[in-house]
Amino acid sequence: MTSFQVPADEVEARAVQDALRSRVVLDEPGPPPGTGRVTGVDVAYDDERDVVVAAAVVLDGATSEVVAEATAVGTVAFPYVPGLLAFREIPTVLAALESLPVDPGVVICDGYGLAHPRRFGLASHLGVLTGLPVFGVAKNPFVFTYEQPGPRRGDRSPLLDGEEEVGRALRTQDGVKPVFVSVGHRIGLDNACAHTLLLARDFRQPETTRRADALCRRVLRDATTPPVDTSPAP
């Protein structure tokens, strides 16, 4: 398993981000859409029980058919702190990825990569640790600004931190709210947007995210539902 040490506190976590950020690769285009495999990863929590479930679902890049899937159940080992969410999720996400029977290809997170206050969101962190091409597709712009893209599928606009473009607002369906794409590691922004559009043929979110979300929620429900006592009454 890829080595991952949970930081002792917020100060140590930020130091880890600073140390790993220099290893992010931003000058590779990444595999073209419609080729190879694409893998969605997502997590679900039961905060009362400190349980976290991660799912990894591998799709064929051309057909979006499921090739393989894996899940992992873990314990939440780091508190919720804005900007440090990766430390709650990565140990279990790594376990799910490493349980896959096939190479995951391009990995897509429900979260951020470069679009992060420290330029090192979950997609970047996961990419550096695994060496895989990774990008994030988020449902909201986090702390960044953008102009509304045009109303048609494929319309896009820069996601900005001041004047710096950290991602794109991308309309995946006509008249539907955009998603927010940011690169993590070893893939370019134009390519990440093209992958997202190809995987979001019918819905706002890419199929990778939809399937991983459904799987981790189902496994979490099964993991936290007490067994039914079927023994006969005395």
Beta strands, then each sheet from edge to edge (+ up, - down):
strand 1: 37-46
strand 2: 51-60
strand 3: 66-75
strand 4: 106-109
strand 5: 134-138
strand 6: 156-161
strand 7: 164-170
strand 8: 179-185
sheet 1: 3+ 2- 1+ 4+ 5+ 8- 7+ 6-
end
